[in-house]
Amino acid sequence: MRKYILLLVTLLFAVQPLTICAQKKKKEDVIVMAQFKGGQEALIDYLLQNTRYPREAMEMEQTGEVIVEFMVERNGMITNARVIKSVAPSLDVEALRVVMNMPKWEPGTKNGLRMRSQLTIPINFKVIREHGKFVDAENMDDGIKKKSKRKRKLKRKGMI
């Protein structure tokens, strides 16, 4: 009879630490996604300032949304960019160029530790005609930015 009691007590002590470990794992992780320095508006500004409509795509009136997927590494660098929705080869190349040349991002975190993040962004290309001529979108007031305002901003940053 004593052998069974001793065995039962030993099993109870062996199970208890497993229960404590399981309780620790149930704690929810705090995840913060990677973001462009300056936020969403700064990302839009960057894309507007740096995306150039390829001449051949403009002449062929190729339009659409190129979707690019990429990784933001722990140090904020962009890697592994690839087109997951294509429109035309020249537009895809331009979208990849713009994404790969982005400045460092604020990396994502999980419980306060930096982590790699996979993100996807759409880049829209649209041919605009006025009076039978192609219009470069950077010269238009599209409600987001005017060319003169952009030039002043670039001068302040020392980029011109």
Helices and strands as residue ranges (DSSP letters): H 2-25, E 31-32, E 35-36, H 39-50, H 55-59, E 64-72, E 78-85, H 89-100, E 105-106, E 108-110, E 113-115, E 117-125, E 128-130, E 133-135, G 137-139, H 147-156
